[in-house]
């Protein structure tokens, strides 16, 4: 790595996205540059052993070979010791509870990266805000990675572009340089608010699109919901200080299209399961991994309502999740009924 690079990297979370991003980081250290040490912390001993010994994570990324230099451990102090880049990839709603222990072990000057896309229940805080307050860090040391990042595709080294966002463009550039293997192209951005809300709201829209697909409403309906979902996401992001160009980029439109279109998307899958008549509890029990939109839908809607932002798709997804309306009642409500100009905000 260059003098401005990172020498030891810790990834907290051994799920599909955490392991995949650890692979991205490890692969970036190959070639002429000295390899950067990348260690993953995981709760499950079997998963940790699989990563370190077999160089696989078949529990979350079946069939994917991991770099031999990538290791894992259940020992949090050992993983975090001396790490100058710490990547957090845990479920959004469990993040705050894990931060006090991480704060005790965090190296001075370490940069922290969030891979999570959600709003915290009860506070409506973005993940970067939860990290900054929970770890006592200035915004300049908190970075967000977002975009059309379906973990399995990246793990298989399918070409992918992403966004690395930080209020300090230099720090964003350092992190981007650390995650630049041939198959993963990061772009930098200083609009952290826009990047995060693009990743948050698209999960809710993907639930709606999954329901449309599960109820066989047709491609026109799905395209309409995706397009109006982008308008809905943009309205909220702009109300909170985000930039419109971010919403038209990888962290906005790009992430929305990928999440709403792919069977690899957890939120799209959750929507299809809801369309079969399963309850929210049954969907959660059926799925191996967290669909963040299920938990984020309510705080997204409440935040929009508090700002006077109209979010009809989110509102009706929340109604389905709350049991107020059925999935069959969702279709005529998704696009709203007030006739107006398409460009009206």
DORO-39663 format. One record per residue (C-alpha): x, y, z; residue in one letter. Coordinates in steps of 0.001 Angstrom, whole numbers, plus 500000, padded with zeros to 6 digits. Example, Ala and Ser with C-alpha at 12.3 -4.5 7.8 and 13.67 -1.06 7.14 Angstrom:
BEGIN
512300495500507800a 513670498940507140s 
REM end
This chain:
BEGIN
500000500000500000x 501029503636499582x 502145505701502588x 498570507023502758x 497080503519502603x 495929501195505370x 498172498527506848x 495692496474508869x 491977496135508182x 489242494695510399x 485815493703509090x 483152493274511764x 480543490858510451x 480998487554508609x 477761487577506622x 477539487763502848x 478316491476502404x 480939491674505157x 482801488655503772x 482476489902500202x 483835493339501037x 486683491724502984x 487480489797499790x 487422493064497821x 489874494613500296x 492158491567500288x 492150491350496494x 493081495028496294x 496373494261498066x 497515491808495430x 499928492470492580x 503040494606493097x 501723496243496282x 502416494537499622x 499386492615500856x 497253494341503454x 496229492205506440x 492429491754506431x 490708489959509307x 487011489278509774x 485273489060513126x 482327486676513286x 480122485271516041x 479870481715514742x 482939479541515201x 481996477289512275x 481835480224509854x 485116481649511148x 486854478284510755x 485462477871507238x 486900481262506204x 490330480719507746x 490905477022507038x 488906476244503888x 489018479802502488x 485271479717501925x 482114480946503603x 479624478378502414x 477042479508504954x 476639482826503111x 478631482634499846x 478401479021498667x 480875478075495998x 483031481212496301x 486781480849496875x 488221483443499275x 491787484817499251x 494179482706501295x 495449485848503057x 491948486562504414x 491435485221507946x 488653485294510525x 488268484996514289x 485685485141517065x 488216487180519112x 487103490814518733x 490136492372520510x 492484490351518320x 490725491366515106x 490610495065516034x 494143495281517440x 496090497842515436x 493457498108512690x 493615501506511001x 490558500733508863x 487506499171510533x 484565498040508390x 481181497490510064x 478824494993508415x 476262494021511050x 472437494290511005x 471464497961511259x 469225497565514298x 471920495771516314x 474698498232515509x 474449500625518483x 474571497815521042x 477896496617519615x 479636499997519494x 480679500410523175x 482896497324522994x 484331498400519650x 485012501886521012x 487146500412523796x 489281498591521236x 489413501113518394x 492922502250517458x 493640506003517616x 493056507616514243x 491252504619512752x 488813505256509905x 485450503448510195x 483436502300507180x 479708501531507216x 478328498902504847x 474846499071506407x 471717500516504810x 469025501337507350x 467518503874509734x 467731503155513439x 464372502458515041x 463441505030517659x 465981507668516610x 465638507753512794x 469439508064512726x 471468507054509691x 474135504427510283x 476971506940509911x 475330509052512625x 474973506040514921x 478656505224514353x 479852508789514942x 477980509143518234x 478577505574519414x 482318505643518748x 482876509334519511x 484252510030516029x 484144513202513903x 482357512860510532x 485738513017508778x 486585509539510088x 483298507865509108x 482880506559505563x 479860505005503821x 480021502459500983x 476852502091498938x 475590501410495439x 474343498450493363x 476263495986495504x 474632492545495397x 477121490565497457x 477049487271495569x 477733488928492217x 480706490844493625x 482008487741495380x 481934485999491993x 483917488988490642x 481216490259488306x 482078493871487311x 480570496317489790x 480756500049490498x 480102501575493901x 480279504821495870x 482612505640498767x 481254508673500609x 482780510868503303x 482554514554504119x 486353514584503742x 487113513821500096x 490708512841500922x 489550510159503354x 487015508889500796x 489861508633498299x 492025506626500721x 489228504126501306x 488448503940497581x 492101503123496888x 491902500297499437x 488919498643497692x 489897498745494024x 490440495242492633x 489875494867488879x 486237493827489314x 485173496567491771x 485231500267490744x 484635502769493579x 483710506401492932x 484061509007495681x 481358511381496897x 481057513912499723x 477226513734499856x 476961511273502732x 473295512119503371x 472273511450499772x 474327508262499508x 472862506840502718x 469254507698501957x 469569506217498484x 470545502940500161x 467893503206502869x 464748503997500891x 465508501643497996x 465039498730500407x 461452499847501043x 460759500335497337x 462205496869496653x 459647495377499046x 456890496982496955x 458421495718493702x 458800492233495169x 455120492240496089x 454260493365492543x 456276490477491129x 454850487981493587x 451311489021492659x 452220488948488933x 451256492561488363x 453468492829485285x 456609494647484193x 454813497962483647x 453790498028487284x 457312497200488464x 458886499858486227x 456351502416487416x 457021501670491077x 460801501824490562x 460535505178488766x 458141506754491256x 460158505187494050x 463201507109492842x 461158510321492899x 460045509510496445x 463622508775497548x 464864511991495934x 462257514128497674x 463300512812501070x 467034513060500404x 466753516654499166x 464669517623502199x 467531516375504389x 470296518160502464x 471243515505499897x 472060516365496294x 469913515528493273x 472915514298491260x 473574511664493934x 470070510309493433x 470719510022489682x 473957508124490321x 475110504734491581x 473938505224495175x 470489506334494022x 469210505005490703x 471892502327490413x 471207500771493800x 467450501055493331x 467465499234489983x 469708496423491238x 467772495880494460x 464362496004492798x 465297493772489861x 467401490947491249x 466362487689492851x 469588488030494891x 468105491044496686x 466934490232500206x 464290492971500187x 462951491952496788x 462770488382498080x 460967489518501242x 458397491321499105x 457765488205497017x 457308486171500194x 454828488725501543x 452921488398498266x 452372484696498963x 450418485589502078x 453129485055504671x 453106487369507681x 456070489626508424x 457105487257511224x 456966484276508873x 459041486111506255x 461702486965508822x 461773483365510017x 462008482033506460x 464908484253505386x 468451483481506493x 469619487084506301x 468135490429507299x 465931492362504861x 466592495854506217x 463560497374504495x 461218495462506804x 462600497324509826x 463407500625508068x 460042501203506377x 458325502663509448x 461138505096510441x 461513506170506783x 457813506946506580x 457756508705509954x 460755510822508981x 459182511810505684x 455924512712507349x 457727514857509952x 459348516805507101x 456158517119505075x 457546514856502324x 454901512855500492x 455904509163500242x 452892507157499026x 454779503957498155x 456527503860501526x 453247504670503286x 451481501712501710x 454376499315502256x 454212500260505950x 450473499561505897x 451148496050504537x 453851495411507132x 451561496642509910x 448707494472508659x 446480497487507982x 445998496493504349x 446517493220502470x 448940492694499595x 445926492584497255x 444930496073498383x 448439497397497735x 448273497494493915x 445723500294493429x 447408502347496160x 451031502139495041x 451091505050492623x 448650507334494432x 445484508743492898x 446046512526492768x 446477513634489150x 449422516024488742x 452502516818486671x 455168514091486731x 457809516669487695x 455851518124490611x 457705517833493913x 
REM end
